[in-house]
């Protein structure tokens, strides 16, 4: 008979909840964060109430010695004996509902799972405004499990109900019995399948895939984050808090929020592993953190494991340091990348940050020189897709080049990076490789982003405009209409002339950045017709027009070229523009230009705007649907005839209290997206338009 890798046992719901509370059962986001809608938690409790089976839970023994404590001098938690491998959503729902503990969603927002119960017919429901006011419902069943509060909760429910209608003794007994049955769900038995601590992580991953109906797969980052939950839970919480705080600006002080990337814990874990261990292959990182020798696969050692976790702990302090984080992000801005819309590879950001930290922490490179070199490194890595495909191997090679550089040797570190950049971006790259790579219609091609970054570095105007590309791409300014990519050979003109393949029409070399009203004016006329007309209408000085022709890579007499002649000619000129901008990054005197703020003669107070005013102005129509800007919040609002927002059946005159009702503790004008015919638009955009109309 084959060796049995598991055993069966049974635990009541109350035992499971106590295990999580006391730390003997670890409840990390092993396969995914909490993704269930509240309705699924409701269905779980309803099935348990009716005595239906709800499936088993899969645990994995950690194999730690009794009394083992977590990493950290001030941490008193013991290491968990069991990890939840499958059934996390159910166990999280049970724990959150019974204890009232907030859960963390995929976007790192927190939310309390509340379930209501109507004892008259045994109905569970997700509470809304109507249910909250209905005395037939106990609006939050978690009160039944609060210590010493069950009888008070039942008496309070009955008192509210009697205030509405008569309740005789027999009905009171039935209602009390129903509520007692809900409380009794703490004794509901769950079947537990417990994997032995001898099972390897590969076997656990295989088992998980085989039994998980959603087809979710575990990866090495999942296992390492699980190890953090077991041996250094505070470290994992710090990672998650940093990632959560990167989603929104903070009014309370410095935060990791930025316009380039909202990292997830697995990404920052990779940075930490590179800095702490000089390793990018997470399979090896996992082995090291289990206390093995990554090269020999030796038997796990508790001392070796503790040593590696201390290294990880020290490195993570640097990774999550806000000064380091924002100093690094200046490298991206220097490289011409203004925000997340220009980032086609998060890996390029993450591993450039790792290289930045190695330079700053281990080699003490001065900030100015580090910023200049890492801006060029990022430009190179992003443009050439250096960290795509087998990126772990590429990172290991880059780290290997730094292995011989002594700690504190800033010049040696910079020399290694300069050599890699020089060997990658050769003259053949600029003349042959880059023009060939520009032969694409991909909307977020790394080469297209490199060209747009180049226009930012060169402080270029939009074509036939006095407005800077950089200012129109400022991620802090949200406009419905700004700069657009325009077909130099218009789409319909090409179709009339036999070019019908969309990929051929939308070639990067056929696109130029113009202001949106210019794009409308150009319409579908051929270049030979619209270009002279636009030149006459704009009447730009000759020197400015020459600069724009160079920035926007327009061949001489391009408007009289055939399309097939134009594309390769412009690709070469685009590559030359990108090269010119890249060389500018090596200039110590170069500073990213900042858009000039518009001059005002006196401070102008912003007009207080009501939703009803937007309706009266025709900017917002009754019946318009609004949804939260934050993903994972399953609420929608509707504008009524009076210009109020209806959320959960309640009317709100202002979007901020409506946002609070929906679970978003933030400025309501920034919280909601309005569904318009041409897509979702921030509600604050409509307010800005109204203010502009009101002051014009």
C-alpha positions in Angstrom: 0.0 0.0 0.0 1.3 3.5 -0.9 2.3 5.8 1.9 -0.6 7.8 3.2 0.2 11.5 3.3 -2.8 12.7 5.3 -5.2 11.9 8.1 -8.8 12.8 8.8 -10.1 14.6 11.8 -13.1 16.8 12.8 -13.2 20.2 14.4 -16.2 22.3 15.4 -16.5 25.9 14.1 -15.7 27.2 17.6 -12.5 25.2 17.7 -11.5 26.6 14.3 -12.2 30.1 15.4 -10.2 29.7 18.6 -7.4 28.1 16.7 -7.1 31.2 14.4 -7.4 33.5 17.4 -4.7 31.7 19.4 -2.4 31.3 16.4 -2.3 27.5 16.2 -4.1 27.8 12.8 -2.5 30.2 10.4 -5.0 31.9 8.0 -2.9 33.6 5.4 -3.9 34.4 1.8 -2.3 31.2 0.6 -4.1 30.8 -2.7 -5.7 34.3 -2.9 -7.0 37.1 -0.7 -10.6 37.2 0.4 -12.6 37.3 -2.8 -16.0 36.0 -1.8 -18.9 38.4 -2.1 -20.9 38.7 1.1 -23.7 36.7 -0.5 -21.5 33.6 -0.5 -20.8 34.0 3.2 -24.5 34.3 3.7 -25.1 31.1 1.7 -22.4 29.3 3.8 -24.2 30.1 7.1 -27.6 29.3 5.5 -26.3 25.8 4.5 -24.9 25.2 8.0 -28.1 26.4 9.6 -30.1 23.9 7.5 -27.7 21.1 8.3 -26.3 20.8 4.8 -22.7 19.6 4.2 -20.3 22.5 3.2 -17.2 20.6 2.3 -13.9 19.8 4.1 -10.9 21.9 4.9 -7.4 21.0 3.9 -4.7 21.8 6.5 -0.9 21.3 6.3 1.1 20.5 9.4 4.0 22.9 9.8 6.1 20.4 11.8 7.5 23.1 14.1 8.6 22.2 17.7 6.1 23.1 20.4 6.7 26.6 21.8 8.6 27.9 18.8 8.2 31.7 18.7 8.0 34.0 15.6 10.9 36.2 14.4 11.2 39.6 16.2 12.4 40.6 19.6 9.0 42.0 20.7 6.9 39.3 19.1 5.3 36.9 21.6 3.2 34.9 19.1 3.9 31.2 18.8 4.4 29.6 15.4 1.2 28.0 13.9 0.9 24.2 13.9 -1.4 24.2 10.9 -1.8 26.1 7.7 -5.0 26.3 5.8 -4.4 25.2 2.2 -7.9 24.8 0.8 -11.0 26.3 2.3 -9.5 29.7 3.1 -12.6 31.5 1.9 -14.9 29.5 4.1 -12.7 29.7 7.2 -12.2 33.4 6.7 -15.9 33.9 6.4 -16.6 31.9 9.6 -13.9 33.8 11.5 -14.9 37.2 10.2 -18.6 36.8 10.8 -18.4 35.2 14.2 -15.7 37.6 15.6 -16.6 40.7 13.7 -13.0 41.0 12.5 -12.5 43.1 9.3 -11.2 41.2 6.3 -8.7 42.4 3.7 -10.0 42.4 0.1 -7.9 41.9 -3.1 -7.3 45.7 -3.4 -6.2 45.8 0.3 -9.3 47.6 1.4 -10.8 46.4 4.7 -14.4 45.5 5.3 -16.5 43.9 8.0 -18.6 41.0 6.8 -22.1 41.5 8.4 -24.9 39.0 8.0 -28.5 39.6 9.1 -31.0 36.9 10.3 -34.8 36.8 10.3 -35.7 34.2 12.9 -39.4 34.1 12.0 -38.6 32.1 8.8 -34.8 31.3 9.2 -33.7 33.7 6.5 -30.1 34.9 6.3 -29.5 38.1 4.4 -26.8 40.7 3.5 -28.0 43.8 5.4 -28.9 46.9 3.5 -30.6 50.1 4.8 -34.1 48.5 4.7 -33.0 45.4 6.7 -31.1 47.6 9.2 -34.4 49.3 10.0 -36.6 46.2 9.9 -37.2 44.9 13.5 -38.0 41.4 12.0 -34.2 41.1 11.4 -31.3 40.8 13.8 -29.1 43.0 11.6 -25.7 41.6 12.6 -25.5 38.0 13.9 -21.9 38.5 15.2 -23.4 40.0 18.4 -24.6 36.5 19.4 -21.0 35.4 19.9 -19.7 38.4 21.7 -18.7 37.3 25.2 -21.6 37.6 27.7 -23.8 39.4 25.1 -26.0 36.6 23.6 -28.9 37.0 26.0 -28.7 40.8 25.7 -28.8 40.5 21.9 -31.8 38.3 22.0 -33.7 40.5 24.4 -32.8 43.6 22.4 -34.1 42.0 19.2 -37.4 41.0 20.9 -37.8 44.4 22.4 -37.4 46.1 19.0 -39.9 43.6 17.5 -42.5 44.2 20.2 -42.2 48.0 19.6 -43.5 47.3 16.1 -46.1 44.5 16.7 -47.5 42.1 19.3 -45.5 39.0 20.1 -47.1 36.3 22.1 -45.3 33.8 24.3 -45.3 30.9 21.8 -43.8 33.1 19.0 -41.2 34.4 21.4 -40.2 30.9 22.2 -39.9 30.1 18.4 -37.9 33.2 17.8 -35.6 32.5 20.7 -35.1 28.9 19.5 -34.2 30.1 16.0 -31.6 32.6 17.4 -30.2 29.9 19.7 -29.8 27.6 16.6 -27.7 30.3 14.9 -25.6 30.6 18.0 -25.3 26.8 18.0 -23.5 26.9 14.6 -20.4 27.2 16.7 -20.8 23.4 17.2 -21.2 22.7 13.5 -18.6 20.0 12.7 -16.1 20.5 9.8 -14.2 17.6 8.4 -10.5 18.3 8.3 -8.0 16.6 5.9 -4.6 17.1 7.5 -1.5 16.8 5.4 1.7 15.5 7.1 4.6 17.9 7.6 6.6 15.5 5.5 4.7 16.5 2.4 6.8 18.8 0.2 5.6 22.2 -1.1 5.5 20.7 -4.7 3.2 18.0 -3.4 1.0 20.5 -1.6 0.7 22.6 -4.8 -0.2 19.5 -6.8 -2.8 18.4 -4.2 -4.3 21.9 -4.1 -4.7 22.0 -7.9 -6.3 18.6 -7.9 -9.0 19.3 -5.3 -9.6 23.0 -6.0 -12.6 23.4 -8.2 -11.7 27.0 -9.2 -8.5 25.7 -10.9 -6.3 28.1 -8.9 -2.6 27.2 -8.8 -0.1 28.0 -6.1 3.2 29.5 -6.9 6.5 29.9 -4.9 5.5 33.5 -3.8 2.4 32.0 -2.2 4.5 29.5 -0.1 7.0 32.2 0.9 4.3 34.5 2.0 2.8 31.6 4.0 6.2 31.0 5.7 6.1 34.7 6.7 2.7 34.2 8.2 4.1 31.2 10.2 7.5 32.5 11.3 7.3 36.3 10.9 3.6 37.4 10.7 4.5 41.0 11.4 6.7 41.1 8.4 3.9 40.0 6.2 1.5 42.5 7.7 4.0 45.3 7.1 4.3 44.2 3.4 0.5 44.2 3.1 0.1 47.5 4.8 2.7 49.1 2.5 0.9 47.7 -0.6 -2.5 48.8 0.8 -1.3 52.3 1.5 0.1 52.6 -2.0 -3.4 52.6 -3.5 -4.5 56.0 -2.3 -2.9 59.3 -1.2 -2.7 59.9 2.5 -3.8 63.1 4.2 -2.1 62.0 7.4 1.5 62.2 6.2 4.0 60.3 4.0 2.8 57.2 2.3 3.9 54.8 -0.4 1.3 56.2 -2.9 2.7 57.1 -6.3 1.7 57.3 -9.9 3.9 54.5 -11.3 3.0 51.3 -9.6 0.8 49.8 -6.9 2.9 46.9 -5.8 1.6 43.7 -4.4 3.2 41.8 -1.5 4.7 39.1 -3.8 6.5 41.8 -5.8 8.0 43.5 -2.8 9.0 40.1 -1.4 11.0 39.6 -4.6 12.8 42.9 -4.0 13.5 41.9 -0.4 14.9 38.5 -1.4 17.3 40.1 -3.9 18.6 42.5 -1.3 18.8 40.0 1.5 20.1 36.9 -0.3 21.1 38.0 -3.8 18.6 35.5 -5.1 15.8 35.9 -7.7 14.7 32.3 -8.1 11.9 32.0 -5.5 12.2 28.2 -5.3 15.7 28.7 -3.9 14.5 31.5 -1.6 11.8 29.2 -0.2 14.3 26.4 0.4 16.6 28.8 2.3 13.8 30.2 4.4 12.8 26.6 5.3 16.3 26.3 6.8 17.8 24.3 3.9 21.0 24.9 2.0 19.7 26.0 -1.4 22.5 24.4 -3.3 22.6 21.0 -1.5 19.0 20.7 -0.4 20.2 19.7 3.1 17.8 18.8 5.9 16.1 21.9 7.3 17.9 23.5 10.2 16.1 25.7 12.8 19.2 27.8 13.3 19.8 28.3 9.6 16.1 29.2 9.2 16.3 31.8 11.9 19.5 33.3 10.5 17.8 33.7 7.0 14.7 35.3 8.5 16.8 37.8 10.4 18.5 38.7 7.0 15.1 39.0 5.4 13.9 41.2 8.3 16.8 43.6 8.0 16.4 43.9 4.2 12.7 44.5 4.4 13.3 47.6 6.5 15.2 49.1 3.6 12.6 48.0 1.0 9.7 49.5 2.9 11.5 52.7 3.9 9.5 55.5 2.4 12.5 57.7 1.8 14.2 55.0 -0.3 10.9 54.2 -2.1 10.3 57.8 -3.2 14.0 58.5 -4.0 13.9 55.5 -6.3 10.7 56.6 -8.0 12.4 59.8 -9.0 14.5 57.6 -11.3 11.4 56.7 -13.3 10.4 60.3 -13.6 13.9 61.2 -14.7 13.6 58.4 -17.3 10.5 60.1 -18.8 8.0 57.6 -17.4 5.3 59.8 -15.9 2.8 57.2 -14.6 1.4 53.7 -14.7 -0.1 54.2 -18.1 3.5 54.2 -19.5 4.6 51.1 -17.6 4.3 47.9 -19.6 6.4 45.9 -17.3 6.0 45.9 -13.5 9.1 43.6 -13.3 11.2 46.4 -14.8 10.1 48.7 -11.9 10.5 46.0 -9.2 14.0 44.8 -10.2 15.3 48.3 -10.9 14.2 49.1 -7.3 16.2 46.0 -6.2 19.3 47.3 -8.1 18.8 50.8 -6.6 18.7 49.4 -3.1 21.8 47.3 -3.6 23.6 50.5 -4.8 22.3 52.6 -1.9 22.4 50.1 1.0 25.4 47.9 0.1 27.6 50.3 -1.9 26.6 53.7 -0.5 26.3 55.3 -4.0 25.5 59.1 -3.7 21.9 59.7 -4.5 22.5 62.0 -7.5 24.7 59.5 -9.3 22.4 56.6 -8.3 19.4 58.5 -9.8 21.2 59.2 -13.1 22.5 55.6 -13.5 19.3 53.9 -12.4 17.2 56.1 -14.7 19.2 54.9 -17.6 19.1 51.3 -16.3 15.3 51.4 -16.1 15.0 53.0 -19.5 17.2 50.1 -20.9 15.4 47.4 -19.0 11.9 48.5 -19.8 12.6 49.3 -23.5 14.3 45.9 -24.1 11.9 43.8 -22.0 14.9 42.7 -20.0 12.7 41.2 -17.2 10.1 39.4 -19.2 10.1 35.7 -20.0 12.6 33.9 -17.9 13.2 37.0 -15.8 14.4 35.2 -12.7 17.4 33.9 -14.7 18.1 37.3 -16.1 18.1 38.9 -12.6 20.4 36.1 -11.3 22.8 37.0 -14.2 22.7 40.7 -13.3 23.3 39.9 -9.6 26.2 37.6 -10.6 27.9 40.6 -12.3 27.8 42.5 -9.0 29.1 39.6 -7.0 32.7 40.7 -7.2 32.0 44.3 -6.2 33.1 44.9 -2.6 30.7 46.4 -0.1 31.0 50.2 -0.1 32.6 50.2 -3.6 30.3 52.8 -5.3 32.5 53.2 -8.4 32.7 49.4 -8.9 28.9 49.1 -8.7 28.3 52.0 -11.2 30.9 50.6 -13.5 29.1 47.2 -13.7 25.7 48.8 -14.5 27.2 51.2 -17.0 28.9 48.2 -18.8 25.6 46.3 -19.0 23.8 49.4 -20.4 26.5 50.0 -22.9 26.6 46.4 -24.0 22.8 46.3 -24.4 22.1 49.6 -26.1 24.7 49.4 -28.8 24.7 51.4 -32.0 23.2 48.3 -33.8 20.4 48.4 -31.2 19.6 52.1 -32.1 20.0 51.6 -35.9 18.6 48.1 -36.5 16.9 46.5 -33.4 14.8 49.4 -32.2 13.4 50.3 -35.7 12.5 46.7 -36.2 10.9 46.5 -32.8 8.8 49.6 -33.7 7.2 47.5 -36.4 4.1 46.8 -34.2 0.7 48.1 -33.4 0.7 47.1 -29.7 -0.9 49.8 -27.7 1.5 49.4 -24.8 4.6 48.3 -26.6 7.8 48.9 -24.6 9.2 50.7 -27.7 6.2 53.0 -27.9 6.5 53.8 -24.2 10.2 54.5 -24.8 9.3 57.0 -27.6 6.7 58.8 -25.4 9.3 58.8 -22.5 11.8 60.4 -25.0 9.3 63.2 -25.8 9.0 63.8 -22.1 12.8 63.9 -21.6 13.2 66.3 -24.5 10.3 68.4 -23.2 8.6 68.2 -26.6 5.5 69.9 -27.7 2.5 68.0 -28.8 2.5 68.1 -32.6 1.4 71.5 -34.0 0.8 72.7 -30.4 2.4 74.9 -27.8 1.4 72.5 -25.1 4.0 70.1 -23.7 3.5 66.4 -24.0 4.8 66.0 -20.4 2.2 68.3 -19.0 -0.6 66.5 -20.8 0.6 63.2 -19.4 0.7 64.4 -15.8 -1.0 61.5 -14.0 -2.1 63.9 -11.2 -4.3 65.7 -13.6 -7.4 63.7 -14.8 -9.1 65.1 -17.9 -11.6 63.5 -20.1 -9.9 65.0 -23.2 -6.2 65.9 -23.4 -3.6 64.5 -25.7 -4.5 61.7 -28.2 -2.6 59.5 -30.5 -3.5 60.6 -34.1 -3.2 58.5 -37.3 -0.9 60.6 -39.5 -2.3 58.6 -42.4 -6.0 58.6 -41.3 -7.8 55.2 -40.8 -10.6 55.7 -43.4 -8.1 57.2 -45.9 -6.0 54.0 -45.7 -9.1 51.8 -45.9 -10.2 53.6 -49.1 -6.8 53.0 -50.5 -6.7 49.2 -49.8 -5.1 49.1 -46.3 -7.7 47.3 -44.3 -5.6 45.3 -41.7 -6.1 47.0 -38.3 -2.6 46.1 -37.2 -1.2 47.7 -40.3 -3.3 50.9 -39.9 -2.4 51.2 -36.2 1.3 50.9 -36.6 3.3 52.9 -34.0 5.0 54.7 -36.9 1.6 56.0 -38.0 0.8 57.6 -34.7 1.6 61.1 -33.4 0.6 62.8 -30.2 -1.7 65.7 -30.8 -4.3 67.6 -28.8 -7.8 66.1 -29.0 -9.4 69.1 -30.8 -6.7 68.9 -33.5 -7.4 65.2 -33.9 -11.0 66.0 -34.6 -10.1 68.8 -37.1 -7.8 66.5 -39.1 -10.6 64.0 -39.5 -10.1 61.5 -42.4 -8.4 63.8 -45.0 -5.2 62.5 -46.7 -1.9 64.0 -45.3 -1.3 66.0 -48.5 -4.6 67.8 -47.9 -4.8 68.3 -44.1 -1.1 68.9 -43.3 -0.7 72.2 -45.3 -4.1 73.3 -43.9 -3.0 72.6 -40.4 0.4 74.4 -40.9 -1.4 77.5 -42.1 -3.9 77.4 -39.3 -1.3 77.0 -36.5 1.2 79.5 -38.0 4.0 78.3 -35.8 7.4 79.9 -35.9 9.8 78.2 -38.3 12.3 77.1 -35.6 9.5 75.7 -33.4 8.1 73.8 -36.4 11.6 72.4 -37.1 11.9 71.1 -33.6 8.5 69.5 -33.7 9.3 67.8 -37.0 12.5 66.4 -35.3 10.7 65.4 -32.0 7.8 63.8 -33.9 10.1 62.0 -36.4 8.5 63.4 -39.6 10.5 62.6 -42.7 11.0 65.5 -45.2 7.9 65.8 -47.4 6.4 63.0 -45.5 2.9 64.0 -46.5 3.7 63.2 -50.2 5.1 59.7 -49.4 3.2 56.5 -49.9 2.2 54.7 -46.7 4.7 51.9 -47.4 7.6 54.4 -47.8 6.5 56.4 -44.8 6.5 53.7 -42.2 10.1 52.5 -42.3 11.4 56.0 -42.8 9.6 57.2 -39.7 10.7 54.2 -37.6 14.3 55.1 -38.1 13.6 58.7 -37.1 11.7 57.6 -34.0 14.6 55.4 -33.0 16.9 58.4 -33.4 14.7 60.6 -31.2 14.7 57.9 -28.5 18.5 57.7 -28.7 18.8 61.4 -28.4 16.7 61.4 -25.3 18.5 58.5 -23.7 21.8 60.2 -24.2 20.3 63.3 -22.4 19.9 61.1 -19.3 23.7 60.9 -19.0 24.0 64.7 -18.7 24.5 65.6 -15.1 22.9 69.0 -15.8 19.7 67.4 -17.0 16.6 67.8 -14.8 13.2 66.5 -15.7 11.2 69.7 -16.6 8.2 70.4 -14.5 5.0 71.8 -16.0 4.6 75.5 -15.2 1.6 76.3 -13.0 -0.9 78.6 -14.7 -0.6 82.2 -13.4 -3.5 83.6 -11.4 -4.0 87.2 -10.4 -5.6 86.3 -7.2 -6.7 83.3 -5.2 -10.0 81.9 -6.5 -12.2 80.0 -4.1 -13.6 76.8 -5.5 -17.4 76.9 -5.9 -19.2 74.5 -3.6 -21.1 72.2 -5.9 -24.2 70.1 -5.2 -25.1 67.0 -7.1 -28.5 68.6 -8.0 -26.6 71.4 -9.8 -24.8 68.8 -12.0 -28.2 67.4 -12.9 -29.6 70.9 -13.6 -26.6 71.7 -15.8 -27.2 68.5 -17.8 -23.8 67.0 -16.8 -25.4 64.3 -14.7 -28.7 62.7 -15.7 -31.4 61.1 -13.4 -30.9 57.3 -13.6 -27.1 57.6 -14.1 -25.3 54.7 -12.4 -22.2 55.3 -10.2 -19.8 52.6 -9.1 -17.0 52.7 -6.6 -13.6 53.6 -8.0 -12.1 51.1 -5.6 -12.4 47.5 -6.9 -13.9 44.8 -4.7 -16.7 47.0 -3.3 -19.9 45.6 -4.6 -22.2 48.6 -4.4 -23.8 50.8 -7.0 -25.5 54.1 -6.7 -28.2 55.7 -8.8 -29.0 59.4 -9.3 -32.7 60.2 -8.7 -34.9 63.0 -10.1 -33.9 65.3 -7.2 -30.2 64.9 -7.9 -29.6 62.7 -4.8 -27.5 59.5 -4.8 -29.4 56.4 -3.8 -27.3 53.8 -2.0 -28.8 50.8 -0.2 -32.2 52.5 -0.6 -31.1 55.7 1.2 -30.9 59.1 -0.5 -27.7 61.2 0.0 -27.4 64.9 -1.2 -23.6 64.6 -1.2 -21.3 61.9 -2.6 -19.2 61.7 0.6 -21.8 60.3 2.9 -22.9 58.0 0.1 -19.3 56.8 -0.1 -19.2 56.1 3.6 -22.5 54.2 3.3 -20.8 52.1 0.6 -17.8 51.3 2.8 -15.4 53.9 1.4 -14.0 56.3 4.0 -12.8 59.0 1.6 -13.8 62.1 -0.3 -16.9 61.1 -2.2 -16.1 63.2 -5.3 -13.0 61.1 -5.7 -14.7 57.8 -4.7 -17.3 57.4 -7.5 -17.1 56.7 -11.2 -20.1 57.7 -13.4 -21.1 55.4 -16.2 -21.4 57.7 -19.3 -21.9 56.7 -22.9 -18.2 56.8 -23.6 -17.2 54.9 -20.5 -16.7 55.5 -16.8 -15.7 59.0 -15.7 -14.7 60.2 -12.2 -17.5 62.2 -10.6 -14.9 64.9 -9.7 -14.4 65.5 -13.5 -18.1 66.5 -13.8 -17.7 68.8 -10.8 -14.7 70.4 -12.5 -16.6 70.9 -15.7 -19.5 72.5 -13.8 -17.1 74.9 -12.0 -15.5 75.8 -15.3 -19.0 76.6 -16.8 -20.0 78.5 -13.7 -16.9 80.8 -13.8 -16.7 81.3 -17.6 
